[in-house]
Amino acid sequence: MLQTPRGGAGHGTAAADGAPMSIGAVLNALRDEFPEVTISKIRFLESEGLVEPRRTPSGYRKFSVQDVERLGHVLRMQRDHYLPLKVIREHLDAMERGEAVALPTVGRQRDGEAAPEPSEGPTVARIGRSELLAAAGIGEPELAEWESYGLVVPLEDGVYDAESATVAALVAELGRFGIEPRHLRVMKAAADREAGLVDQVVAPLKRHRNPQTRAHAQARTKELAGLTVRLHAALVQTALGVRLP
């Protein structure tokens, strides 16, 4: 269950009695669990029919508590299970009918292999090629093309890190708008430069002799990555002249 957003009605957030929420209040409510969510993301999910807030006569969105919970389900299925929107929509419909929904588990090793022994550092979740194809709803030719542009890169043993499923799903969604993989090379190059900047900042922590300091480097990397993503989204919105209610 999502947490009740902070603040009172005077700050535009929902009251404890379940009063309708503005899109900005919804953003604040979701960011505790989903720090990288943006207003553009919420609008996109609305355009895809995954949530249907009511509109005021002046056109402003008003989200109910159920709308916010539904958005939480959508974001959770994307984050934890790497599902495409079409599959998420089917799961939500089944849940509304009271049906049990079995969500796929993204394994940390290949099928049939034993789980690795715990280690000091974080373990990167891995998925197989077939899992990636299913998560993105694509075929082998599309994946091969994306790999040729460096948008999706397999690991040394032929599997993929779980984030590759998110990238694949987003590339597939952009393709619906006529944006081809070759158009995304500039975004990949920008992402590599941003990652290099973050790595440059945390490199001294990673090389430190103190294990606790090295562990802190992971948390700092995650924090900087989140800030970088939010800044990138804000810059794109500014460049496009997007108006946020």
C-alpha angles and dihedrals in degrees: 000000000000119000120251107259119252122253135038136269090279089066094051095254127125119274122234090255091068098258115176115276132221118234089255091055090049089053091053091048093052099042095076089068099021107037093173097055116117137192088251089057092052091048091049092052088050091051088053091055096247092124130018113197118186120251129230119229088262091054101255118143120244116193124202124216087257090054091054092048089050091052089051090054091050095049091045093052090050094047101040103029104024093226124169117242093252091059092043090054090052091050092049091050090050091049091052089053089054094250123146113251122207111205120203118253117228105221127217093220140026119288111277095020124114119251113262121256115263114268137190095252127062118278115232113227111238134200132191126244093257091051091051092050091050094046093052095037093231139122135239095269092056093047092048090052092049090050090052089059093046093244091123119027125187121222122246094273094051098258127107136236112250093249088066088070090057091049091048093049092050093048088052092050092050089050089064087066094051096261106140127206091252088060090058097061090093090055091049091051091050091049091051091052092048091049089050091053092051091046090051090055096049097037094095090054092050091053095048118121093225110090091211091055091049089050089050088058090069092054091046091050091052092048093049092045091055092049091048092052092049092048091048091051092048092049092050091049090049092049091051093046093238113181115216117203 
